Amino acid sequence: MNLLVFTSYFPPMAYTPTQGIWKKMKYLSDKGDKITIVRPLTGKYHGRENCFLNYPFKEIKIWSFSKTDIKWLFNRKHLIELEKYWGGMSNPNFLQRVEIFIKKYLLLPDGLFLFPLFALFRLLLVKKNNYDLIYARIPLPSMAIAGYLISKIKGIPLCIDYYDQWFGSAHFDNLVGYRKKLEYLIEKKILKHANIIFTSTKYHRVFLINSFHIRENKIYHINGCVDKNDFENIIVNKVKRKFTITYTGSFNNLTQPIEEVISPKPFLNSVKEAVNLGYLDIDDLELNFVGYFGENNYDLIKEYQLESVINLIDHVDHRSSINYMLSSDVLLLVLFTGNEAKRRVNYKLYEYLWTRKPILALTPEGETSEIIKSHKMGIICNPNDTCEIINALRQLYIMYKNKTLNNEFSNTHDLHWCELNTIGSKIYTQLHGLK
């Protein structure tokens, strides 16, 4: 099968949340399918997982106009005219306000203006490639729209990988009324046209049926997966010195309401309080944050006086990230504090489970907490409840000192259900059934 895959980045980030689609493509490629990547023409990225470049994935790069290119949109004359309306260039937020205006009224939520049209024009010229299937992901609206247009015009089956919501997501709160209605209708058109839809959670499957009236028989719940080969031949640091908690992934900058971001603040605040109460020994504590920490979050380290225990590890390759997991006593999982967390399962959760390490999860009740509870692999805390997090830290540290941590959270459950070969086989069967 010849697949045309739309994505906003390739190779993916080195951290597990962005690798789900690529693990699936890797499996399909190993099975003999041909994969062609369609992505925006962008510069080099830091922290990308280049191991996927070893696969015979062909690339088609499409030029697009991004909302970050706004400074090239206006010449000086235009700016002088606009400053009369916006309150003057002396306002340091001038360009930011212009960007918000354009994003709110004109652009798609991912900000890749004109990408679908450029992709359509570029791909319609490529007549020699006979694609059997188009694979696009939501919530990447520009990618989904581009995939839909090619599918509609060329008569190629369309598969939507529905990782998270487009309509009903947090960004919708900032849109004007006509934009909300327009984007809902666009997404509904795409979903109705799709031949098959994969959802990452059970919640999303129900959501699509109720909100868009999609037929149940074309929606399949395909959870995230783990490639067990990623865990092979990793040399783990067995010299343990301190109680080590590790977080892998990225945090957001605190420029939005706390419930709309993934922030280290609730955890760091609780650690500081636990130290002050004597529940944690600061000389016997090590906190690893592997990935983008967020520039606005650096001040939190000083505010809570935790400089001596925190290690900020910037972008590393995926296997190094796994090494940090396996070398830790507890793995930290932090999700949104708002409603989005209830319907989302972070892909890194599956690799956390695979390490069979205890998980400290700061997340509201939802599918993530249900999975952890069902495997008895950690403690769930309300991200907004400092006392609950402090008590969890105390409990985990007591187990660590008594050397009963692994006994209390001994994951003996079969994890075959989230292994790549299991998930990949399901996807392969469904996609090849469309031929």
HUZIWO-V17881 format. One record per pair of residues at least 4 apart in sequence whose C-alpha atoms are under 7 Angstrom apart, sorted by sequence separation. I is the first residue (numbers start at 1). J is the second residue. If there is no record, write none. Layout:
BEGIN
i = [I I]
j = [J J]
END
This chain:
BEGIN
i = [15 19 20 21 22 23 24 25 26 27 28 29 65 69 74 75 76 77 78 79 80 82 83 84 87 93 94 95 96 97 98 99 100 101 102 103 107 108 114 115 116 117 118 119 120 121 140 141 142 143 144 145 146 147 148 149 150 151 165 168 175 176 177 178 179 180 181 182 183 184 185 186 187 188 189 190 201 202 203 204 205 206 207 208 209 256 264 265 266 267 268 269 270 271 272 273 274 275 281 293 299 300 301 302 306 316 317 318 319 320 321 322 323 324 336 337 340 348 349 350 351 352 353 365 366 367 368 369 370 371 372 373 385 386 387 388 389 390 391 392 393 394 395 396 397 398 399 400 404 405 406 415 418 419 420 421 422 423 424 425 426 427 428 429 430 13 28 29 74 83 89 102 108 151 167 175 199 208 209 256 274 275 301 302 316 336 352 372 399 400 417 418 12 13 29 83 107 137 138 151 199 208 209 274 275 301 325 335 372 399 416 12 136 137 151 209 275 381 86 103 136 172 381 252 396 252 136 251 252 369 251 134 251 379 205 205 134 167 363 359 360 361 362 363 364 202 358 359 360 361 362 363 364 37 41 201 358 359 360 361 362 363 36 37 38 39 40 41 197 198 199 200 362 35 36 37 38 39 40 41 134 138 192 196 197 198 199 200 201 287 288 289 290 291 292 341 342 345 35 36 37 38 39 40 133 134 135 136 137 138 195 196 197 198 199 200 286 287 288 289 290 291 292 341 342 343 344 345 40 132 133 134 135 136 137 138 139 188 198 200 285 286 287 288 289 290 291 342 343 133 134 135 136 137 138 139 342 116 120 138 139 331 333 337 115 116 119 139 330 331 332 333 334 335 336 337 138 329 330 331 332 333 334 335 70 116 120 326 330 331 332 333 334 9 110 112 116 120 330 2 3 4 5 6 7 8 110 290 378 1 2 3 4 5 6 7 8 67 110 272 377 1 2 3 4 5 6 14 108 376 13 14 160 377 13 14 159 162 265 269 376 12 13 158 159 160 161 162 163 375 11 12 158 159 160 161 162 163 11 157 158 159 160 161 162 375 11 11 243 244 245 246 247 248 249 250 251 253 11 148 242 243 244 245 246 247 248 249 250 251 252 253 254 242 243 244 245 246 247 248 249 250 251 253 254 67 242 253 66 67 66 337 65 66 64 65 64 65 64 64 358 63 63 356 62 62 350 104 104 105 104 262 248 262 105 262 261 260 259 260 259 260 246 259 246 245 244 245 246 247 244 245 246 247 243 244 245 246 247 236 245 230 234 236 237 236 280 279 270 274 266 280 266 270 271 266 270 224 226 225 226 224 4 3 2 3 4 5 6 7 2 3 4 5 6 1 2 3 4 5 3 7 6 203 6 201 201 164 228 226 227 225 226 227 224 225 226 225 225 222 20 20 15 47 49 47 49 47 14 14 15 14 20 17 17 16 17 16 27 24 28]
j = [19 23 24 25 26 27 28 29 30 31 32 33 69 73 78 79 80 81 82 83 84 86 87 88 91 97 98 99 100 101 102 103 104 105 106 107 111 112 118 119 120 121 122 123 124 125 144 145 146 147 148 149 150 151 152 153 154 155 169 172 179 180 181 182 183 184 185 186 187 188 189 190 191 192 193 194 205 206 207 208 209 210 211 212 213 260 268 269 270 271 272 273 274 275 276 277 278 279 285 297 303 304 305 306 310 320 321 322 323 324 325 326 327 328 340 341 344 352 353 354 355 356 357 369 370 371 372 373 374 375 376 377 389 390 391 392 393 394 395 396 397 398 399 400 401 402 403 404 408 409 410 419 422 423 424 425 426 427 428 429 430 431 432 433 434 18 33 34 79 88 94 107 113 156 172 180 204 213 214 261 279 280 306 307 321 341 357 377 404 405 422 423 18 19 35 89 113 143 144 157 205 214 215 280 281 307 331 341 378 405 422 19 143 144 158 216 282 388 94 111 144 180 389 261 405 262 147 262 263 380 263 147 264 392 219 221 151 184 380 377 378 379 380 381 382 221 377 378 379 380 381 382 383 57 61 221 378 379 380 381 382 383 57 58 59 60 61 62 218 219 220 221 383 57 58 59 60 61 62 63 156 160 214 218 219 220 221 222 223 309 310 311 312 313 314 363 364 367 58 59 60 61 62 63 156 157 158 159 160 161 218 219 220 221 222 223 309 310 311 312 313 314 315 364 365 366 367 368 64 156 157 158 159 160 161 162 163 212 222 224 309 310 311 312 313 314 315 366 367 158 159 160 161 162 163 164 367 142 146 164 165 357 359 363 142 143 146 166 357 358 359 360 361 362 363 364 166 357 358 359 360 361 362 363 99 145 149 355 359 360 361 362 363 39 140 142 146 150 360 33 34 35 36 37 38 39 141 321 409 33 34 35 36 37 38 39 40 99 142 304 409 34 35 36 37 38 39 47 141 409 47 48 194 411 48 49 194 197 300 304 411 48 49 194 195 196 197 198 199 411 48 49 195 196 197 198 199 200 49 195 196 197 198 199 200 413 50 52 284 285 286 287 288 289 290 291 292 294 53 190 284 285 286 287 288 289 290 291 292 293 294 295 296 285 286 287 288 289 290 291 292 293 294 296 297 111 286 297 111 112 112 383 112 113 112 113 113 114 114 115 409 115 118 411 118 119 418 174 175 176 176 334 321 335 179 336 336 336 336 337 337 338 325 338 328 328 328 329 330 331 329 330 331 332 329 330 331 332 333 323 332 319 323 326 327 327 394 394 386 390 383 397 384 389 390 386 390 347 350 350 351 350 131 131 131 132 133 134 135 136 132 133 134 135 136 132 133 134 135 136 135 143 143 343 147 344 345 344 419 418 419 418 419 420 418 419 420 420 423 423 224 225 249 315 317 316 318 317 316 317 318 318 347 346 347 347 348 348 424 424 428]
END
